[in-house]
Amino acid sequence: MDLDSQASATATHPEIGDLSVESMTLTDENLLRIPEADVPLEDEVDRLAQALSLKFEELTLIHQFSERLKIGEDTTEICQNLLLQLEPCLHASTIAIDLFEDADINHPRSFLLTGETVDAEKLSEIAVHTMKSVCDGEIIPGAEPVAIENNPTASSPALLRSIIIPIQRNGRTLGRMMAIRPNHEDEFGTVEADLMKSTSMILAAHLTNQRQYIEMELMFNGMIQSLIAALDAKDSYTSGHSSRVSDIAAMIAEKVGYDEAGLKRIRMAGILHDIGKIGVNDEVLGKSGQLTDLEFEEIKKHPVLGYNILKEIKLFEDILPAVRHHHESWDGSGYPDGLTADGIPRDAQILAAADAFDAMTSDRPYRSRMPLEQVIENLKSGRDKQWPSDIIDALLETQAVKQAT
């Protein structure tokens, strides 16, 4: 009995033996064994050449798939690319990846396929039936078996050949990979099982790393929200100011051509631009009257205080220039370093305009919000004096200004 027939028989008759990846793998020993006396040398050479060709194809696919993996990349796109790579190798009518829901990181179930469209629940039913056929009807969570069904019976959900590979890592099942083909086509065997198992292991490792990345990102975002909540608690008048500045700055940045990475950076800088005010005296921060020169000097410390608070955290490295310099002026009259014109970091130029717009359109302890007409006039008169002209032009075109009307 050849290996493919053995895999088929095992899937149909569990008593023949356990259908595991190890039992189905073409080992080096099998590939390189000395031909039996009654096997023509030409046939054995052809068999070895075919097996080696298939192994090379598997290694090439695995290498290409591994090279494309990047932490933080969209999981759906990763899985869809893998399916497209598997399609010419498996010759299945449908290949699917079913990633289970992960409530801990708010990741919903996602089901992707290539080839003929099949209902997700129908494929799940086929998968469960196929797995039960090789483990005496009992599936243990986290230890689901590799399973092949080549001879579906009348009790099968569909008269289709199927191969099911769990996507597992550290005793946790993240999903499953599935392939089906019509019953009249060739049986699934060790070649397909090895290829799917190899790629599923790489995918499982990547998904686990991705999950850890998301957990860290959630914790990181939680820390940021705690910092902002602490700042809002100090100054009720500016509560929500950081979020608004972040949104306005992103609108401006998009207008002036920032890419997605730049938009992400400017949003974070906007959220944290005033974090240094945590170190400013509460009485000065919440004073309802005009600030004295000494009190204003106290307020002017907050960009450097914010810079010092964040500078030891590597993840904030890219936003430090914007945090430190968002009160610089185009003509050099700003603070803390008196930078001028293009010497001011571009992110800081954008934040300065967004910060000023929100300050003028919000109530403050010492004054009510300004009429929009006056705000627009102030912005226009400050072009190439306090702010660069192209940034002001972009701001005036944003939805933020339209919504303030």
N, C-alpha and C positions, 0 to 999 in steps of 0.2 A: 504494500500500500504506500503510495507517495505521500509527501507531507501535506499537500492540499486536501487529498482525500481523507487523510487522518484527522485534519482540523475539522472537516465537514462532519465526519462520523462522530467525533467527540462532541461537537455542538449538538448533534441530534440525539446522541446516546451518551449521557454523562458518565455512565458506568465505565466507558472506555478509558477515561482519565481526565485529569484536571486540565482545562484549556487555558494555560497561562502564556504570557509572552515568552517566557523562558523555554517552554515546551515547543513553541512554534518558530523560534529564531534559527535562521541558517547560520550555524557557527562556523568559525574558521576551520575547525576540525572537519566538519561536514564538507565544506567547500574544497578543501585541499586533500581529502583522503585519496589513497591510491586506488585506482580503478579496479573493480573486480575483474577476474579473468574472463568472465563471459560477457563483459560490457565492451563493445568496440571503442577503441581509443578516440576515434573521431567524435563519437557521441558524447563521451565523457568530457572532451575538450569543449564541445559546443555547450554542454550543460554548465561547465565552469565559466565559460565566457559569458553566458546569459546571466548566471548568478552574480558574477562580478559586475556586469553592466548594471544590474538592478541595484546592487549595493552602492555603486558609484552615483547612480541617479538619486538614491536616498540621501547620501552624504552631501551631494550638491544642493538638494532642496533644504536640508537642515542648515547648511552653511548660509545659504541665501536668506532663509527665514531668520536665523539668529542675528545676522548683520542688520536687519531692519528693525530690530526691537529697540525701543527707546523708552525709558521710564518717563511717565507723564503723557505718553502718546495715547490717543483715543483707542480704547480696547476694541471697539467695534471695527475700526479700520484695520487693526492688527489681525483680528480674526478673519475678516473678509479677504485680506491679502493672502493669508495662509490657505484659505479655501481655494482661491484662484490658483495658487501654486500646486495644490494637491490634485486639482481637477484632471490635468493631463496624465497624472501618474496612476490614479486609482481606476479610471474608466468606469465610474459609478454613475447611475442616473441622477442621484442626488447625494451631495455631501453636506453635512450640517454640523454646526457647533452650537451647543445649547449651554450657555453659561447661567448658572443658578443665581437666584437673588442673594444678595449679601446685605442684610439689613444694617450691619454694623457700620458700613461706609455708605449707606443709602444708594446702593447699586442695584437697580432692578434686574430682573431676569432679561437676558437678551438672547435672541435666537436668530442665527444667521445661516444661510444656505447658498449653495450654488448648484446649478443644474435645474431639474424639474422641480417646480414648487410643490411642497408637501406641507400639510398642516402641522404645526409644531406639536400639538397634543397627539396627533396620530403617530408622529415619529417617536415621541416619548413612550407611547404605548408599545410600539415595536421594540424599542430599546429595553424596556423593562421585561417584556416577554423573552427577548433573546438572552438577557442576563440570567433570568430565572432558569432558563433551559440548561445552563451550565453550572448552576450552584444549588441544585436540589430545591429550587423554588424559594430560597431565603437569601435576600440581598442585605448584606451588612453595610450600613452607611460608613463611608470612608474606606471601605475595602471592596468596592464593587469590582466584578471581574471583567477582564477582557473577554468578549464573547463574539462568536461567529455562528450564524444560522444560515446554513446552505440548503437545507431541505425542510422548508416550512411545511407544517402540517395544517390540517383543517382548523386546529385550535389557534393558529397564529393570527395576529391582527391583520396581516396582509400576506399574500403569496409572493413575498419578495425575499431575496437573499439579503442578509444584513450583517454588518460588522459594527460592534459597539466598543469604543475605547473610553474608559473613564479619564477625566482630567483631574488628577489627584496630586496632592502635595502635603507632606507631614500629617498624614491621616485625615486629611480634609478633602472632600470631593467638591471641586469648584464647578464642575459641569461634565459634559460628555461630548465626544466626537463620534459622528455616525456616518455611515455610508450604506446605501442600498442600491440594488440593481435588480432587474426583472429575473424571475425564476428560470427563464429559458437561457439566460446568459451564463458565462463561466462562473464557477464558484469563487468565493473569496478564500484567500489562503494566507500563508505566512508572509508573503511579500507585502501585501496590503497591511496586515497587522503590524509588521515591524515598522513600516513607514509611518503609519498613524500613531503608533505608540511612541516612536522617537519624537515626533513633532508635538505630541500631547504633553510629553514630559518637559520639553522646552517651554511650551506655552504655560504649563502649570507653574513652573519656576518664575516665569515673567509675571504672571498674574499675582503670585504671592508677593513678589517685590513691588508690583504696582499697588497692591492692597496696603502694604506697609508705607509706601509713599503717600497714599491718600490719607492714611491714619495720621501720619506726621503733618500733612498739610492741614487736616482738620484741627489738629492740636495747635498748629502754628496760627491758623486763623482765629481760633479761640483765644489765644494769647493776645492777639492784636485787638480783638473786640474787648477784652478785659482792660487793656490799656486805654482804649477810647472811652469805655464806660467810666473809668477812673477820672479821665479828663473832663467828661461831660458832667460828672458829679461835682467837680470843682467849680464849674462855670455853667450854670443853667442857661444863660443867655446864648452861649455858643453851642448848646447841645444840638447835634446833627450837622454842625458846620463842616466837620471833617468829611463826612459822607457826601455832602453837597459839593464841596470843593473837588473831591475825587471824581464825581460824576461830570462836573463842568470841565475839569482838566482833561478828562478822557474825550469829551466832545471836541474840545479845541485840538487835541493831539490828533484825532482822527481827521479833522479838517486839514491839518498841515502835513498829513501823509505818514503818520506813525504806523508801523506794522503791529501785529498782534502782541509780540514781545514788548514793544515800546508802550503799547496801551496798558498792558498788565503792570508794567513798571510805574507808569504815571498814576494809575489808580492807587497802587500801594503807597506811593509818595504822598498823594492827596490825603489818604486816610491818616497818615502818620505825620503830616507836615507840622502840626502844632503840638506834638507830644511833649515838647520841652516845656510847655506851660504848666505841666505837673509840678515843675520846680519853681514856679513863680508864686509869690506871696498871694494868698487868697484875697486879702483885702484890696490889693492892687488889681487883681484879675477881675474882681466883681465890683469895683468902684463905679458908682452911678454918675459921678461928676467928671469934670475935665481932669485928666492926669497932670500931675506936676512933672517938671523936667526929670526929677529924680525917679518918680514912679515910671515914667516912660522909659528911662534907662533900664529899669528892672524888667519891663515888658520886652525890651529889645534883646534881652539875654536868651529868650526862648529858642531861637534857631540853633544857637550853639549848644544849649542844654539838650535839645532834641538830638542833635548830631552826636553828642557824647553818650547819651542814653543808648543809641542804636549802633554805634560804631563797632562794638565788640561782637555783634551778631552778624555772622557772615552772610546770612540770607538777606540782610538789609543793605549790603554793600552798594548795590546799584542805585539805591534811592538816597544815599547820604548827600550827594551834591544838591539835590532838590530840597531836602529838608533844611540844610544849612543856608541856602542862598535864596529862598523864596521871598525874602524881603529886600533883595537887591533891586536897584533902579537902573534903567537904561542909561541915565545920565551920570551915574556914579554916586548919587545922593542917598542910596539905600544902606542897609546894614546886613550882616555884621562886618563885611570886608570891603565895602565900597567898590565892588566890581562894576565894570561899565560894559555896555553894548554886548558884543559877542563873547566877551570874557565871562558873562553870566551863563551857566549851564542851561542848555535848551529846556530841559525839564523844569528848571527853576523859573525860567521866563514864563512858561505856560502856567505854572502854579501861582505865580505872582498875580497874573491877570485873573485867574479863576478865584483866587482868594479875595482879591479886591472887589470883584463883582458880587460875590456872596456877602461880603461884609457890608457893601453899600445897599444891598437889597434885603438885609435882615435887621431886625430890631437889636439894638445894643443898649447897655445900661445908661449910656450918656446921650442917646438920641434914638429917634424912630427911623425906620427904613426910609430911604430916599425914593422919590418918584422915579419911575423908570426913565423918563425923559432926561432927568438930571444925571442919572447914572450913565446913560449913553453919552451925554455931553461930556461928563468927566472922563470917560474912557477915550473918547475921540481927542480931547484936549491933551491927554497924557501920552498920545502916540509919539514914539521916538523920544520921549522925555522920561516917563516912568516905565513904559512897556514898549516892546518892539511893535511896529505898526502891523506886521503880518499876523501877529498873535491877536491883536485887538480886532483886526478885520475878521479873523476866523471866529473869535468869540461872538461878535455881533451877528454872525450867521448861524449860530448854534440854536438848538431847540431850547436851551436854558433861557435865552433872551426872549424867544417867542412865548415861552410859558409864563414869563414874568409880566407880559403885557396884560 
